[in-house]
Amino acid sequence: MAIPRPPPQTPSWSRSVTETVRGSHHFAVKGFSLSKGMGSGRFLASDIFAVGGYHWAVYLYPDGKNPEDNANYVSVFVALASDGTDVRALFELTLLDQSGRGRHKVHSHFDRSPLQAGPYTLKYRGSMWGYKRFYRRSLLETSDFLKDDCLLINCTVGVVKNRIETAKNIRIHVPPSDMGRGFKELLSLSIGCDITFQVGDEEIRAHKWILAARSPVFKAQFFGPLGKPGLHRVVVEDVEPVVFKAMVNFIYADELPSIHELAGSVSVWTSTVVVQHLLAAADRYGLDRLRILCETKLCDELTPEMVATTLALAEQYHCTELKSACLKFAAVRQNLGAVMGTEGFNYLEETFPSLLSDLLATVAVLDDDPASVNRKRGVCGNEGATPVESVEASERRTRRRV
């Protein structure tokens, strides 16, 4: 009797894939002329940015990195800012032409032939790649790269990554959920709507079951013990139509809608006001995720003109993180004088006087820690500077008011 042979096994396979994970950072250097005379080896640093699982930073040396060979040149380097050993990467540093003619100065590692030079290896935190003689300073000061005393540098990092592909880790791509798009289509076409909201002079139609699924307030209003399931029309007071529309759009799509489109304006002031009211509406209807999204957007768009009203809002609705961000932003010397000259600050002084004490305490903390001031200036990207005398006077006025 013949012994049955086992079925042939499918041969296994694997594939090594080496590729670059790219990311870019835009570094603006304002007040470049004031950096002249800093001295060789002294630098201006960008904020830290992440690419390929590592942190990086751009360093600009206005008077050169080393005095012996490049004191007449501006030096630019990109540095590894996180712990790592033998990080292999490609780099590109571009000095942007601001005349609109596209004549950028590009120093690229990506264009080099792999046979001539492979990726650069950074051995440890603080390792750098760049150019000591990036551009002659005397030429730079009269070039199209400098506009309104501002330089623009774009840094691209390509971290070399390796992975092993096998039959087991190949997956069929599943597209992201488009449920929100489907719900928004129902809303925009008014398909199956069973509730109409009268908001000011506008009527906004929606679906009770979708509203109830997202908001505990709507759920109680339509289907709770004291609710009215047969209700078909609701008059909404104390909410602007654009704000209510934005809230309903969020309920259907689970994302913050385009405030500029809904408001019909690209003004930052208009956008901030709408988001402030949207946060209040989110609190009113129990939409916690929308409330957090509004806090985040307000934090990202802080300006000296609007920070006082945002601070008052944060205090009113117990938004602790937003409140902290507003206090730190307003307390920065470059912002304080402008903030105190706004109508929002007068409203803050009359309505929430305790916040003046919080602001004064934050000013004191930042004065004791200059590094924190510099970090905050880097995050917010404020233009211009209030004279020191003006700021000190503003601080004295704050102390008197408190």
C-alpha positions, 0 to 999 in steps of 0.5 A: 500500500502506497504511503500518501504524500503530504500536500505540497506547502505553499512557499513562504516569502518576505520582502524588505522595503526601505523607504523615507518618511517625509515631513516639512517645517516652515520656519519664519525668522522675523526681525532678522536685522536685530540678530546681527552681532549676536556672535558666532556660535549663537543661534535662533531655533525653530519650534520642535517638529516631528518626522518619522518618529523623531523630533527635529529643530532648525538652527539659524546662526546669524553670525555663523556657526564657527568664527574661524571659517564662516563669520561672514556667512549665515549658517543653517542646520537641522538637528536631531532633538530627541533621543536616538542612535544611528538615525538615518535621514535625508535633508533639504533646506530651502531659503524662500524667495519672497519676490514671487519669482520662485528663485529659491535657494535650495540645499538638498540631500535628496537630489544626490545620487545614492551611489555617491552619497547615502543618507546622513547618519545622526549618532545622538541627540544634538547631531546636526546636518547643514551648511556653515556657509549657507549664504553670505550675510552681506548679500542676504541683507539686500536680496529678495530672500529678506522681506519686511526684515523676515526670512522664510526657511523651509526644512524637509526631513526624510527619515529612512525606515525599513520594514519586512513585508510577508504574506501575513501582514498584507491587508486589504485596504478598508476605506475610512467611514463615510457615515458622516457624509451620508448623514450630512446628505440627509440633512442638506436634502431634508430627506425624512426630516421630522422636526423644524427649529425656528431660530431667529428668522431662519428655519432649520430642519432635522431628524429627532432620532439623530439629534436624540442619539447625540444630545441628552438634551434633545433626547429628553426633549423628544423622548424623555418622561416629560418629552413630547414625541409628537413635537414638530416645531421648536422655537430656539431662543438666545442662539444665532442661526449660524451657531445653531446650524454649526451645532446641527452640522456637528451632530450629523458629521461628528466634526467641526464644520467650516466656520468661515463658510457658515458665517460667510466671512474669512475674518478671524474675529468673526470666526472666533465670535462664532466659535465662542457662541458655539461652545456655549451652545455645546454646553447647553445641549450636552455635546462634550466633544463639540465643546472640546473641539471649540476649546481647541480652535479658540486656543489655536486662534488666540489674538490680543484682540480676542483673548480677554473675551475668550478668557471670560468664556473659559471662566464662565463654562469652567474650561480649565485648559482654555483658561490656562492658555488664555492667561499665558497668552495674555501675560506675555510681555509682547501681548499684555499692553494690547490686551489691556487696551481692548473692550474685552479686557474692560468687560473682563474687569467688570464681570470677572475681576478675580481673573485679574489676580490670575493674570497678575500671577501668571505675569509674575510666573512668566517674568521668573521664567524667561524660557517659558515666555520664549516658548509661548512666543514661538507657539503663538507666532505673534508679530511685533512687540510692545515697548518694554516701557509700555508693558511695564506700565500695563503691569502697574495698571493691572496691579492697581486694578487688582 
